Amino acid sequence: MIALNRSAWGRKGRIFVQLFGSKGSIVYDQERMNEVQVYTADGAGETQGFRTILTSPHHPPYDKFIPAPGHGLGFNDLKIIECRELIRRIDGEAAHLITFDDGIRIERVVDAIARSAHSGVWIDIATGEGRQAA
């Protein structure tokens, strides 16, 4: 499920993403942008559950901004990182985050989500064709 609302009360531009996989889940919350929560389903019941991982210089490109752990990156720092990656790519250097092909695949998924929400049908990402849900 994806719920988006740019004008809801109580948040100031929050981005919250939770990825679910067959062996666990990862949570990123922009309001706590220097943490990632990880859930692994591979342990016994008492060891299962979310654990919080604090970002540190061991998580690039954090180390380029803050060499000491325990201090957080801010939104403006992330914009600088994004701009630097764009300039690197324009200059012909390899992208460190995603490739152009990755970006196209992401945009195809976003487009399919928007078209599906508007039309009420499933959209096949590979073909772009819509079909009624079973």
N, CA, C and O atoms as a Tinker XYZ file with bonds, in Angstrom:
   536  protein
     1  N      0.834000   -1.169000    0.000000    73     2
     2  CA     0.000000    0.000000    0.000000    64     1     3
     3  C      0.882000    1.236000    0.000000    63     2     4     5
     4  O      1.872000    1.295000    0.729000    81     3
     5  N      0.535000    2.207000   -0.800000    73     3     6
     6  CA     1.218000    3.491000   -0.799000    64     5     7
     7  C      0.175000    4.555000   -0.521000    63     6     8     9
     8  O     -0.832000    4.639000   -1.223000    81     7
     9  N      0.409000    5.366000    0.498000    73     7    10
    10  CA    -0.489000    6.468000    0.826000    64     9    11
    11  C      0.307000    7.758000    0.731000    63    10    12    13
    12  O      1.315000    7.917000    1.421000    81    11
    13  N     -0.129000    8.669000   -0.107000    73    11    14
    14  CA     0.562000    9.938000   -0.310000    64    13    15
    15  C     -0.394000   11.081000   -0.059000    63    14    16    17
    16  O     -1.546000   11.050000   -0.492000    81    15
    17  N      0.094000   12.099000    0.650000    73    15    18
    18  CA    -0.724000   13.278000    0.888000    64    17    19
    19  C      0.201000   14.432000    1.215000    63    18    20    21
    20  O      0.861000   14.421000    2.254000    81    19
    21  N      0.261000   15.427000    0.344000    73    19    22
    22  CA     1.140000   16.570000    0.548000    64    21    23
    23  C      0.522000   17.641000    1.447000    63    22    24    25
    24  O      1.196000   18.611000    1.794000    81    23
    25  N     -0.744000   17.483000    1.827000    73    23    26
    26  CA    -1.387000   18.538000    2.608000    64    25    27
    27  C     -2.015000   18.032000    3.903000    63    26    28    29
    28  O     -2.809000   18.747000    4.515000    81    27
    29  N     -1.683000   16.831000    4.329000    73    27    30
    30  CA    -2.263000   16.272000    5.550000    64    29    31
    31  C     -1.734000   17.028000    6.768000    63    30    32    33
    32  O     -0.593000   17.491000    6.783000    81    31
    33  N     -2.580000   17.141000    7.778000    73    31    34
    34  CA    -2.188000   17.791000    9.022000    64    33    35
    35  C     -1.170000   16.957000    9.767000    63    34    36    37
    36  O     -1.186000   15.729000    9.685000    81    35
    37  N     -0.287000   17.614000   10.490000    73    35    38
    38  CA     0.599000   16.939000   11.425000    64    37    39
    39  C      1.990000   16.628000   10.923000    63    38    40    41
    40  O      2.859000   16.291000   11.727000    81    39
    41  N      2.240000   16.725000    9.640000    73    39    42
    42  CA     3.569000   16.422000    9.115000    64    41    43
    43  C      4.094000   17.624000    8.349000    63    42    44    45
    44  O      3.326000   18.442000    7.842000    81    43
    45  N      5.395000   17.715000    8.274000    73    43    46
    46  CA     6.041000   18.840000    7.598000    64    45    47
    47  C      6.829000   18.373000    6.376000    63    46    48    49
    48  O      7.957000   18.819000    6.167000    81    47
    49  N      6.266000   17.501000    5.584000    73    47    50
    50  CA     6.971000   16.991000    4.409000    64    49    51
    51  C      7.611000   15.644000    4.667000    63    50    52    53
    52  O      8.664000   15.336000    4.107000    81    51
    53  N      6.992000   14.850000    5.498000    73    51    54
    54  CA     7.532000   13.550000    5.869000    64    53    55
    55  C      7.573000   12.602000    4.676000    63    54    56    57
    56  O      6.634000   12.523000    3.884000    81    55
    57  N      8.674000   11.897000    4.573000    73    55    58
    58  CA     8.796000   10.790000    3.638000    64    57    59
    59  C      9.031000    9.553000    4.494000    63    58    60    61
    60  O     10.000000    9.492000    5.251000    81    59
    61  N      8.147000    8.569000    4.377000    73    59    62
    62  CA     8.233000    7.339000    5.155000    64    61    63
    63  C      8.129000    6.181000    4.174000    63    62    64    65
    64  O      7.149000    6.063000    3.439000    81    63
    65  N      9.141000    5.332000    4.170000    73    63    66
    66  CA     9.161000    4.201000    3.244000    64    65    67
    67  C      9.428000    2.939000    4.042000    63    66    68    69
    68  O     10.357000    2.885000    4.848000    81    67
    69  N      8.606000    1.923000    3.812000    73    67    70
    70  CA     8.862000    0.624000    4.404000    64    69    71
    71  C      8.889000   -0.399000    3.285000    63    70    72    73
    72  O      7.932000   -0.529000    2.523000    81    71
    73  N      9.987000   -1.118000    3.195000    73    71    74
    74  CA    10.159000   -2.152000    2.184000    64    73    75
    75  C      9.979000   -3.505000    2.851000    63    74    76    77
    76  O     10.571000   -3.776000    3.896000    81    75
    77  N      9.161000   -4.350000    2.243000    73    75    78
    78  CA     8.892000   -5.682000    2.781000    64    77    79
    79  C      9.527000   -6.729000    1.883000    63    78    80    81
    80  O      9.390000   -6.672000    0.661000    81    79
    81  N     10.216000   -7.677000    2.482000    73    79    82
    82  CA    10.809000   -8.767000    1.729000    64    81    83
    83  C     10.484000  -10.091000    2.380000    63    82    84    85
    84  O      9.841000  -10.138000    3.428000    81    83
    85  N     10.926000  -11.158000    1.763000    73    83    86
    86  CA    10.623000  -12.487000    2.286000    64    85    87
    87  C     11.380000  -12.790000    3.586000    63    86    88    89
    88  O     11.009000  -13.713000    4.311000    81    87
    89  N     12.429000  -12.030000    3.884000    73    87    90
    90  CA    13.225000  -12.290000    5.083000    64    89    91
    91  C     13.240000  -11.123000    6.061000    63    90    92    93
    92  O     13.997000  -11.132000    7.032000    81    91
    93  N     12.405000  -10.119000    5.805000    73    91    94
    94  CA    12.378000   -9.008000    6.746000    64    93    95
    95  C     11.829000   -7.743000    6.138000    63    94    96    97
    96  O     11.162000   -7.763000    5.104000    81    95
    97  N     12.120000   -6.642000    6.798000    73    95    98
    98  CA    11.578000   -5.348000    6.417000    64    97    99
    99  C     12.572000   -4.259000    6.803000    63    98   100   101
   100  O     13.318000   -4.402000    7.771000    81    99
   101  N     12.576000   -3.167000    6.036000    73    99   102
   102  CA    13.420000   -2.006000    6.307000    64   101   103
   103  C     12.530000   -0.774000    6.317000    63   102   104   105
   104  O     11.664000   -0.624000    5.455000    81   103
   105  N     12.740000    0.118000    7.299000    73   103   106
   106  CA    11.952000    1.341000    7.416000    64   105   107
   107  C     12.884000    2.550000    7.367000    63   106   108   109
   108  O     13.897000    2.607000    8.063000    81   107
   109  N     12.509000    3.514000    6.522000    73   107   110
   110  CA    13.182000    4.817000    6.498000    64   109   111
   111  C     12.122000    5.874000    6.751000    63   110   112   113
   112  O     11.083000    5.888000    6.091000    81   111
   113  N     12.379000    6.750000    7.696000    73   111   114
   114  CA    11.461000    7.832000    8.047000    64   113   115
   115  C     12.243000    9.129000    7.998000    63   114   116   117
   116  O     13.170000    9.324000    8.784000    81   115
   117  N     11.877000   10.025000    7.078000    73   115   118
   118  CA    12.629000   11.263000    6.917000    64   117   119
   119  C     12.652000   12.093000    8.199000    63   118   120   121
   120  O     13.604000   12.840000    8.429000    81   119
   121  N     11.631000   11.977000    9.029000    73   119   122
   122  CA    11.629000   12.732000   10.273000    64   121   123
   123  C     12.666000   12.194000   11.270000    63   122   124   125
   124  O     12.976000   12.844000   12.269000    81   123
   125  N     13.190000   11.013000   10.987000    73   123   126
   126  CA    14.280000   10.439000   11.784000    64   125   127
   127  C     15.350000    9.986000   10.795000    63   126   128   129
   128  O     15.759000    8.825000   10.780000    81   127
   129  N     15.789000   10.930000    9.974000    73   127   130
   130  CA    16.575000   10.617000    8.793000    64   129   131
   131  C     17.971000   10.062000    9.062000    63   130   132   133
   132  O     18.652000    9.660000    8.118000    81   131
   133  N     18.405000   10.028000   10.273000    73   131   134
   134  CA    19.709000    9.464000   10.584000    64   133   135
   135  C     19.602000    8.077000   11.199000    63   134   136   137
   136  O     20.538000    7.584000   11.828000    81   135
   137  N     18.441000    7.457000   11.003000    73   135   138
   138  CA    18.195000    6.102000   11.492000    64   137   139
   139  C     17.556000    5.265000   10.381000    63   138   140   141
   140  O     16.859000    5.783000    9.509000    81   139
   141  N     17.808000    3.990000   10.438000    73   139   142
   142  CA    17.108000    3.016000    9.601000    64   141   143
   143  C     16.673000    1.904000   10.544000    63   142   144   145
   144  O     17.455000    1.458000   11.384000    81   143
   145  N     15.443000    1.460000   10.411000    73   143   146
   146  CA    14.981000    0.341000   11.218000    64   145   147
   147  C     14.962000   -0.907000   10.349000    63   146   148   149
   148  O     14.489000   -0.882000    9.213000    81   147
   149  N     15.480000   -1.994000   10.896000    73   147   150
   150  CA    15.577000   -3.258000   10.161000    64   149   151
   151  C     14.894000   -4.348000   10.978000    63   150   152   153
   152  O     15.131000   -4.479000   12.179000    81   151
   153  N     14.048000   -5.124000   10.317000    73   151   154
   154  CA    13.395000   -6.276000   10.926000    64   153   155
   155  C     13.844000   -7.506000   10.158000    63   154   156   157
   156  O     13.710000   -7.566000    8.936000    81   155
   157  N     14.377000   -8.482000   10.873000    73   155   158
   158  CA    14.749000   -9.741000   10.229000    64   157   159
   159  C     13.882000  -10.854000   10.785000    63   158   160   161
   160  O     13.642000  -10.942000   11.990000    81   159
   161  N     13.424000  -11.693000    9.889000    73   159   162
   162  CA    12.506000  -12.772000   10.261000    64   161   163
   163  C     13.226000  -14.112000   10.351000    63   162   164   165
   164  O     12.581000  -15.160000   10.343000    81   163
   165  N     14.542000  -14.091000   10.437000    73   163   166
   166  CA    15.285000  -15.348000   10.407000    64   165   167
   167  C     15.636000  -15.906000   11.781000    63   166   168   169
   168  O     16.204000  -16.994000   11.873000    81   167
   169  N     15.311000  -15.184000   12.848000    73   167   170
   170  CA    15.638000  -15.660000   14.190000    64   169   171
   171  C     14.447000  -16.287000   14.879000    63   170   172   173
   172  O     13.348000  -16.361000   14.329000    81   171
   173  N     14.690000  -16.735000   16.085000    73   171   174
   174  CA    13.599000  -17.255000   16.907000    64   173   175
   175  C     12.701000  -16.094000   17.318000    63   174   176   177
   176  O     13.100000  -14.935000   17.203000    81   175
   177  N     11.515000  -16.386000   17.788000    73   175   178
   178  CA    10.537000  -15.359000   18.129000    64   177   179
   179  C     11.068000  -14.263000   19.027000    63   178   180   181
   180  O     10.737000  -13.092000   18.838000    81   179
   181  N     11.894000  -14.625000   20.010000    73   179   182
   182  CA    12.396000  -13.609000   20.937000    64   181   183
   183  C     13.453000  -12.709000   20.322000    63   182   184   185
   184  O     13.733000  -11.639000   20.861000    81   183
   185  N     14.051000  -13.120000   19.199000    73   183   186
   186  CA    15.060000  -12.273000   18.551000    64   185   187
   187  C     14.497000  -11.526000   17.356000    63   186   188   189
   188  O     15.177000  -10.681000   16.773000    81   187
   189  N     13.257000  -11.830000   16.986000    73   187   190
   190  CA    12.648000  -11.104000   15.882000    64   189   191
   191  C     12.178000   -9.743000   16.375000    63   190   192   193
   192  O     11.872000   -9.562000   17.554000    81   191
   193  N     12.128000   -8.805000   15.464000    73   191   194
   194  CA    11.670000   -7.466000   15.800000    64   193   195
   195  C     12.569000   -6.430000   15.157000    63   194   196   197
   196  O     13.646000   -6.743000   14.651000    81   195
   197  N     12.110000   -5.200000   15.186000    73   195   198
   198  CA    12.880000   -4.121000   14.589000    64   197   199
   199  C     14.064000   -3.752000   15.468000    63   198   200   201
   200  O     13.969000   -3.754000   16.695000    81   199
   201  N     15.170000   -3.439000   14.830000    73   199   202
   202  CA    16.299000   -2.830000   15.526000    64   201   203
   203  C     16.653000   -1.562000   14.769000    63   202   204   205
   204  O     16.526000   -1.491000   13.547000    81   203
   205  N     17.096000   -0.573000   15.511000    73   203   206
   206  CA    17.426000    0.719000   14.921000    64   205   207
   207  C     18.919000    0.779000   14.655000    63   206   208   209
   208  O     19.735000    0.503000   15.534000    81   207
   209  N     19.264000    1.144000   13.426000    73   207   210
   210  CA    20.656000    1.324000   13.046000    64   209   211
   211  C     20.878000    2.819000   12.860000    63   210   212   213
   212  O     20.244000    3.446000   12.011000    81   211
   213  N     21.774000    3.386000   13.653000    73   211   214
   214  CA    22.106000    4.796000   13.519000    64   213   215
   215  C     23.170000    4.950000   12.440000    63   214   216   217
   216  O     24.172000    4.234000   12.437000    81   215
   217  N     22.946000    5.887000   11.528000    73   215   218
   218  CA    23.929000    6.108000   10.478000    64   217   219
   219  C     25.201000    6.690000   11.082000    63   218   220   221
   220  O     25.176000    7.352000   12.120000    81   219
   221  N     26.291000    6.430000   10.414000    73   219   222
   222  CA    27.597000    6.845000   10.924000    64   221   223
   223  C     28.551000    6.987000    9.747000    63   222   224   225
   224  O     28.154000    6.778000    8.601000    81   223
   225  N     29.800000    7.341000   10.017000    73   223   226
   226  CA    30.765000    7.447000    8.927000    64   225   227
   227  C     30.975000    6.147000    8.146000    63   226   228   229
   228  O     31.591000    6.160000    7.080000    81   227
   229  N     30.471000    5.029000    8.666000    73   227   230
   230  CA    30.571000    3.756000    7.950000    64   229   231
   231  C     29.529000    3.635000    6.841000    63   230   232   233
   232  O     29.529000    2.650000    6.103000    81   231
   233  N     28.636000    4.627000    6.712000    73   231   234
   234  CA    27.569000    4.607000    5.721000    64   233   235
   235  C     27.743000    5.778000    4.753000    63   234   236   237
   236  O     27.193000    6.853000    4.990000    81   235
   237  N     28.505000    5.586000    3.658000    73   235   238
   238  CA    28.723000    6.680000    2.701000    64   237   239
   239  C     27.393000    7.188000    2.143000    63   238   240   241
   240  O     26.463000    6.390000    2.027000    81   239
   241  N     27.252000    8.453000    1.795000    73   239   242
   242  CA    28.267000    9.504000    1.856000    64   241   243
   243  C     28.262000   10.292000    3.160000    63   242   244   245
   244  O     28.780000   11.408000    3.205000    81   243
   245  N     27.695000    9.738000    4.207000    73   243   246
   246  CA    27.677000   10.365000    5.528000    64   245   247
   247  C     29.065000   10.853000    5.918000    63   246   248   249
   248  O     29.225000   11.959000    6.436000    81   247
   249  N     30.080000   10.004000    5.660000    73   247   250
   250  CA    31.447000   10.304000    6.083000    64   249   251
   251  C     32.026000   11.555000    5.436000    63   250   252   253
   252  O     32.954000   12.152000    5.981000    81   251
   253  N     31.501000   11.963000    4.289000    73   251   254
   254  CA    31.997000   13.166000    3.615000    64   253   255
   255  C     31.533000   14.433000    4.327000    63   254   256   257
   256  O     32.139000   15.492000    4.158000    81   255
   257  N     30.476000   14.339000    5.114000    73   255   258
   258  CA    29.913000   15.495000    5.795000    64   257   259
   259  C     30.230000   15.497000    7.275000    63   258   260   261
   260  O     30.574000   16.532000    7.845000    81   259
   261  N     30.113000   14.341000    7.889000    73   259   262
   262  CA    30.271000   14.267000    9.340000    64   261   263
   263  C     31.164000   13.068000    9.650000    63   262   264   265
   264  O     30.715000   11.925000    9.575000    81   263
   265  N     32.426000   13.324000    9.999000    73   263   266
   266  CA    33.345000   12.211000   10.231000    64   265   267
   267  C     33.156000   11.506000   11.571000    63   266   268   269
   268  O     33.722000   10.434000   11.790000    81   267
   269  N     32.366000   12.094000   12.471000    73   267   270
   270  CA    32.184000   11.494000   13.796000    64   269   271
   271  C     30.776000   10.928000   13.929000    63   270   272   273
   272  O     29.812000   11.587000   13.540000    81   271
   273  N     30.640000    9.727000   14.469000    73   271   274
   274  CA    29.309000    9.153000   14.650000    64   273   275
   275  C     28.516000    9.917000   15.708000    63   274   276   277
   276  O     29.086000   10.595000   16.562000    81   275
   277  N     27.200000    9.793000   15.635000    73   275   278
   278  CA    26.336000   10.407000   16.628000    64   277   279
   279  C     25.842000   11.790000   16.265000    63   278   280   281
   280  O     25.068000   12.381000   17.017000    81   279
   281  N     26.266000   12.316000   15.139000    73   279   282
   282  CA    25.803000   13.618000   14.669000    64   281   283
   283  C     25.034000   13.394000   13.382000    63   282   284   285
   284  O     25.473000   12.615000   12.535000    81   283
   285  N     23.904000   14.052000   13.213000    73   283   286
   286  CA    23.027000   13.758000   12.099000    64   285   287
   287  C     23.239000   14.614000   10.869000    63   286   288   289
   288  O     23.616000   15.783000   10.953000    81   287
   289  N     22.985000   14.000000    9.718000    73   287   290
   290  CA    22.895000   14.740000    8.462000    64   289   291
   291  C     21.555000   15.443000    8.427000    63   290   292   293
   292  O     20.594000   14.979000    9.042000    81   291
   293  N     21.479000   16.541000    7.726000    73   291   294
   294  CA    20.234000   17.264000    7.574000    64   293   295
   295  C     19.731000   17.218000    6.144000    63   294   296   297
   296  O     20.414000   16.720000    5.249000    81   295
   297  N     18.538000   17.736000    5.939000    73   295   298
   298  CA    17.912000   17.756000    4.625000    64   297   299
   299  C     18.784000   18.499000    3.621000    63   298   300   301
   300  O     18.950000   18.042000    2.490000    81   299
   301  N     19.341000   19.638000    4.020000    73   299   302
   302  CA    20.179000   20.414000    3.102000    64   301   303
   303  C     21.435000   19.655000    2.716000    63   302   304   305
   304  O     21.900000   19.774000    1.582000    81   303
   305  N     21.994000   18.880000    3.631000    73   303   306
   306  CA    23.150000   18.041000    3.305000    64   305   307
   307  C     22.789000   17.049000    2.201000    63   306   308   309
   308  O     23.577000   16.816000    1.284000    81   307
   309  N     21.592000   16.467000    2.297000    73   307   310
   310  CA    21.162000   15.507000    1.278000    64   309   311
   311  C     21.004000   16.168000   -0.078000    63   310   312   313
   312  O     21.314000   15.554000   -1.099000    81   311
   313  N     20.526000   17.415000   -0.114000    73   311   314
   314  CA    20.397000   18.127000   -1.384000    64   313   315
   315  C     21.772000   18.365000   -2.010000    63   314   316   317
   316  O     21.926000   18.282000   -3.229000    81   315
   317  N     22.770000   18.661000   -1.175000    73   315   318
   318  CA    24.133000   18.836000   -1.682000    64   317   319
   319  C     24.645000   17.526000   -2.269000    63   318   320   321
   320  O     25.259000   17.524000   -3.337000    81   319
   321  N     24.399000   16.416000   -1.584000    73   319   322
   322  CA    24.809000   15.102000   -2.087000    64   321   323
   323  C     24.151000   14.822000   -3.433000    63   322   324   325
   324  O     24.817000   14.368000   -4.364000    81   323
   325  N     22.845000   15.089000   -3.545000    73   323   326
   326  CA    22.135000   14.851000   -4.805000    64   325   327
   327  C     22.692000   15.717000   -5.926000    63   326   328   329
   328  O     22.877000   15.237000   -7.044000    81   327
   329  N     22.962000   16.985000   -5.640000    73   327   330
   330  CA    23.520000   17.879000   -6.664000    64   329   331
   331  C     24.895000   17.411000   -7.109000    63   330   332   333
   332  O     25.209000   17.433000   -8.299000    81   331
   333  N     25.712000   16.989000   -6.158000    73   331   334
   334  CA    27.041000   16.494000   -6.506000    64   333   335
   335  C     26.952000   15.257000   -7.390000    63   334   336   337
   336  O     27.718000   15.126000   -8.345000    81   335
   337  N     26.037000   14.356000   -7.090000    73   335   338
   338  CA    25.867000   13.166000   -7.923000    64   337   339
   339  C     25.427000   13.555000   -9.335000    63   338   340   341
   340  O     25.900000   12.976000  -10.313000    81   339
   341  N     24.532000   14.524000   -9.443000    73   339   342
   342  CA    24.089000   14.987000  -10.760000    64   341   343
   343  C     25.256000   15.596000  -11.534000    63   342   344   345
   344  O     25.440000   15.293000  -12.713000    81   343
   345  N     26.041000   16.447000  -10.887000    73   343   346
   346  CA    27.194000   17.072000  -11.550000    64   345   347
   347  C     28.205000   16.011000  -11.974000    63   346   348   349
   348  O     28.762000   16.091000  -13.069000    81   347
   349  N     28.446000   15.019000  -11.118000    73   347   350
   350  CA    29.364000   13.928000  -11.484000    64   349   351
   351  C     28.896000   13.234000  -12.762000    63   350   352   353
   352  O     29.683000   12.962000  -13.668000    81   351
   353  N     27.595000   12.958000  -12.806000    73   351   354
   354  CA    27.049000   12.239000  -13.961000    64   353   355
   355  C     27.123000   13.084000  -15.224000    63   354   356   357
   356  O     27.485000   12.582000  -16.288000    81   355
   357  N     26.784000   14.361000  -15.113000    73   355   358
   358  CA    26.864000   15.268000  -16.268000    64   357   359
   359  C     28.297000   15.355000  -16.764000    63   358   360   361
   360  O     28.539000   15.463000  -17.966000    81   359
   361  N     29.242000   15.306000  -15.844000    73   359   362
   362  CA    30.659000   15.383000  -16.181000    64   361   363
   363  C     31.205000   14.059000  -16.712000    63   362   364   365
   364  O     32.392000   13.956000  -17.021000    81   363
   365  N     30.340000   13.043000  -16.820000    73   363   366
   366  CA    30.750000   11.768000  -17.375000    64   365   367
   367  C     31.268000   10.767000  -16.363000    63   366   368   369
   368  O     31.670000    9.664000  -16.734000    81   367
   369  N     31.265000   11.132000  -15.093000    73   367   370
   370  CA    31.696000   10.203000  -14.056000    64   369   371
   371  C     30.575000    9.215000  -13.756000    63   370   372   373
   372  O     29.405000    9.488000  -14.022000    81   371
   373  N     30.937000    8.087000  -13.210000    73   371   374
   374  CA    29.939000    7.069000  -12.868000    64   373   375
   375  C     29.065000    7.562000  -11.724000    63   374   376   377
   376  O     29.543000    8.207000  -10.791000    81   375
   377  N     27.786000    7.250000  -11.811000    73   375   378
   378  CA    26.863000    7.568000  -10.731000    64   377   379
   379  C     27.114000    6.608000   -9.580000    63   378   380   381
   380  O     27.329000    5.416000   -9.800000    81   379
   381  N     27.087000    7.115000   -8.359000    73   379   382
   382  CA    27.332000    6.275000   -7.204000    64   381   383
   383  C     26.053000    5.743000   -6.576000    63   382   384   385
   384  O     26.082000    4.772000   -5.819000    81   383
   385  N     24.948000    6.370000   -6.888000    73   383   386
   386  CA    23.709000    5.960000   -6.241000    64   385   387
   387  C     22.878000    5.067000   -7.148000    63   386   388   389
   388  O     22.623000    3.911000   -6.808000    81   387
   389  N     22.455000    5.575000   -8.281000    73   387   390
   390  CA    21.715000    4.773000   -9.248000    64   389   391
   391  C     22.193000    5.135000  -10.643000    63   390   392   393
   392  O     22.738000    6.216000  -10.866000    81   391
   393  N     21.984000    4.225000  -11.573000    73   391   394
   394  CA    22.335000    4.503000  -12.963000    64   393   395
   395  C     21.141000    5.130000  -13.664000    63   394   396   397
   396  O     20.035000    5.167000  -13.126000    81   395
   397  N     21.379000    5.617000  -14.859000    73   395   398
   398  CA    20.285000    6.168000  -15.662000    64   397   399
   399  C     19.232000    5.095000  -15.917000    63   398   400   401
   400  O     18.033000    5.363000  -15.836000    81   399
   401  N     19.682000    3.880000  -16.225000    73   399   402
   402  CA    18.736000    2.775000  -16.465000    64   401   403
   403  C     17.918000    2.473000  -15.215000    63   402   404   405
   404  O     16.724000    2.188000  -15.306000    81   403
   405  N     18.555000    2.534000  -14.051000    73   403   406
   406  CA    17.809000    2.363000  -12.792000    64   405   407
   407  C     16.732000    3.436000  -12.676000    63   406   408   409
   408  O     15.594000    3.149000  -12.303000    81   407
   409  N     17.099000    4.674000  -12.998000    73   407   410
   410  CA    16.145000    5.785000  -12.931000    64   409   411
   411  C     14.965000    5.587000  -13.854000    63   410   412   413
   412  O     13.829000    5.876000  -13.479000    81   411
   413  N     15.217000    5.096000  -15.061000    73   411   414
   414  CA    14.125000    4.830000  -16.015000    64   413   415
   415  C     13.193000    3.763000  -15.450000    63   414   416   417
   416  O     11.973000    3.903000  -15.529000    81   415
   417  N     13.761000    2.691000  -14.878000    73   415   418
   418  CA    12.928000    1.643000  -14.282000    64   417   419
   419  C     12.084000    2.193000  -13.133000    63   418   420   421
   420  O     10.910000    1.849000  -13.001000    81   419
   421  N     12.677000    3.035000  -12.317000    73   419   422
   422  CA    11.932000    3.654000  -11.214000    64   421   423
   423  C     10.790000    4.494000  -11.761000    63   422   424   425
   424  O      9.664000    4.407000  -11.270000    81   423
   425  N     11.067000    5.303000  -12.770000    73   423   426
   426  CA    10.029000    6.160000  -13.360000    64   425   427
   427  C      8.909000    5.334000  -13.984000    63   426   428   429
   428  O      7.747000    5.737000  -13.924000    81   427
   429  N      9.232000    4.191000  -14.578000    73   427   430
   430  CA     8.189000    3.319000  -15.143000    64   429   431
   431  C      7.267000    2.786000  -14.043000    63   430   432   433
   432  O      6.056000    2.683000  -14.233000    81   431
   433  N      7.851000    2.451000  -12.901000    73   431   434
   434  CA     7.044000    1.977000  -11.775000    64   433   435
   435  C      6.156000    3.103000  -11.261000    63   434   436   437
   436  O      4.964000    2.894000  -11.037000    81   435
   437  N      6.719000    4.290000  -11.073000    73   435   438
   438  CA     5.934000    5.438000  -10.585000    64   437   439
   439  C      4.808000    5.758000  -11.564000    63   438   440   441
   440  O      3.681000    6.020000  -11.144000    81   439
   441  N      5.099000    5.740000  -12.858000    73   439   442
   442  CA     4.078000    6.000000  -13.869000    64   441   443
   443  C      2.976000    4.943000  -13.807000    63   442   444   445
   444  O      1.794000    5.278000  -13.890000    81   443
   445  N      3.353000    3.666000  -13.662000    73   443   446
   446  CA     2.353000    2.599000  -13.580000    64   445   447
   447  C      1.473000    2.766000  -12.346000    63   446   448   449
   448  O      0.267000    2.529000  -12.409000    81   447
   449  N      2.063000    3.169000  -11.234000    73   447   450
   450  CA     1.285000    3.400000  -10.013000    64   449   451
   451  C      0.256000    4.504000  -10.246000    63   450   452   453
   452  O     -0.918000    4.349000   -9.910000    81   451
   453  N      0.705000    5.616000  -10.821000    73   451   454
   454  CA    -0.210000    6.745000  -11.068000    64   453   455
   455  C     -1.308000    6.360000  -12.043000    63   454   456   457
   456  O     -2.474000    6.685000  -11.816000    81   455
   457  N     -0.959000    5.675000  -13.120000    73   455   458
   458  CA    -1.965000    5.267000  -14.114000    64   457   459
   459  C     -2.944000    4.265000  -13.523000    63   458   460   461
   460  O     -4.140000    4.328000  -13.807000    81   459
   461  N     -2.448000    3.337000  -12.698000    73   459   462
   462  CA    -3.311000    2.352000  -12.058000    64   461   463
   463  C     -4.284000    3.027000  -11.100000    63   462   464   465
   464  O     -5.469000    2.695000  -11.077000    81   463
   465  N     -3.781000    3.977000  -10.306000    73   463   466
   466  CA    -4.648000    4.681000   -9.360000    64   465   467
   467  C     -5.729000    5.468000  -10.095000    63   466   468   469
   468  O     -6.875000    5.519000   -9.648000    81   467
   469  N     -5.371000    6.074000  -11.208000    73   467   470
   470  CA    -6.327000    6.879000  -11.973000    64   469   471
   471  C     -7.367000    6.010000  -12.688000    63   470   472   473
   472  O     -8.551000    6.348000  -12.719000    81   471
   473  N     -6.914000    4.884000  -13.262000    73   471   474
   474  CA    -7.806000    4.059000  -14.082000    64   473   475
   475  C     -8.505000    2.947000  -13.306000    63   474   476   477
   476  O     -9.535000    2.436000  -13.747000    81   475
   477  N     -7.952000    2.568000  -12.151000    73   475   478
   478  CA    -8.537000    1.487000  -11.372000    64   477   479
   479  C     -8.209000    0.102000  -11.907000    63   478   480   481
   480  O     -8.871000   -0.872000  -11.549000    81   479
   481  N     -7.194000    0.002000  -12.764000    73   479   482
   482  CA    -6.785000   -1.305000  -13.295000    64   481   483
   483  C     -5.308000   -1.535000  -12.979000    63   482   484   485
   484  O     -4.550000   -0.599000  -12.725000    81   483
   485  N     -4.929000   -2.812000  -13.003000    73   483   486
   486  CA    -3.520000   -3.161000  -12.842000    64   485   487
   487  C     -2.769000   -2.738000  -14.090000    63   486   488   489
   488  O     -3.285000   -2.883000  -15.198000    81   487
   489  N     -1.562000   -2.217000  -13.933000    73   487   490
   490  CA    -0.716000   -1.848000  -15.068000    64   489   491
   491  C      0.511000   -2.753000  -15.058000    63   490   492   493
   492  O      1.230000   -2.831000  -14.062000    81   491
   493  N      0.742000   -3.433000  -16.179000    73   491   494
   494  CA     1.928000   -4.265000  -16.326000    64   493   495
   495  C      3.121000   -3.344000  -16.580000    63   494   496   497
   496  O      3.144000   -2.627000  -17.580000    81   495
   497  N      4.096000   -3.356000  -15.701000    73   495   498
   498  CA     5.226000   -2.432000  -15.812000    64   497   499
   499  C      6.037000   -2.699000  -17.069000    63   498   500   501
   500  O      6.517000   -1.755000  -17.698000    81   499
   501  N      6.202000   -3.952000  -17.449000    73   499   502
   502  CA     7.015000   -4.295000  -18.621000    64   501   503
   503  C      6.372000   -3.826000  -19.919000    63   502   504   505
   504  O      7.059000   -3.337000  -20.816000    81   503
   505  N      5.048000   -3.975000  -20.018000    73   503   506
   506  CA     4.377000   -3.637000  -21.279000    64   505   507
   507  C      3.661000   -2.298000  -21.245000    63   506   508   509
   508  O      3.401000   -1.704000  -22.291000    81   507
   509  N      3.336000   -1.814000  -20.033000    73   507   510
   510  CA     2.565000   -0.584000  -19.920000    64   509   511
   511  C      1.082000   -0.772000  -20.154000    63   510   512   513
   512  O      0.322000    0.196000  -20.130000    81   511
   513  N      0.650000   -2.030000  -20.386000    73   511   514
   514  CA    -0.745000   -2.327000  -20.646000    64   513   515
   515  C     -1.527000   -2.497000  -19.353000    63   514   516   517
   516  O     -0.996000   -2.990000  -18.358000    81   515
   517  N     -2.788000   -2.086000  -19.373000    73   515   518
   518  CA    -3.639000   -2.236000  -18.214000    64   517   519
   519  C     -4.499000   -3.478000  -18.315000    63   518   520   521
   520  O     -4.809000   -3.944000  -19.412000    81   519
   521  N     -4.884000   -4.015000  -17.157000    73   519   522
   522  CA    -5.800000   -5.151000  -17.119000    64   521   523
   523  C     -6.615000   -5.088000  -15.827000    63   522   524   525
   524  O     -6.141000   -4.575000  -14.813000    81   523
   525  N     -7.798000   -5.593000  -15.865000    73   523   526
   526  CA    -8.656000   -5.617000  -14.683000    64   525   527
   527  C     -8.082000   -6.577000  -13.649000    63   526   528   529
   528  O     -7.541000   -7.626000  -14.001000    81   527
   529  N     -8.200000   -6.221000  -12.388000    73   527   530
   530  CA    -7.737000   -7.097000  -11.301000    64   529   531
   531  C     -8.570000   -8.362000  -11.270000    63   530   532   533
   532  O     -9.769000   -8.325000  -11.548000    81   531
   533  N     -7.948000   -9.481000  -10.934000    73   531   534
   534  CA    -8.655000  -10.763000  -10.884000    64   533   535
   535  C     -9.551000  -10.833000   -9.698000    63   534   536
   536  O    -10.227000  -11.842000   -9.494000    81   535
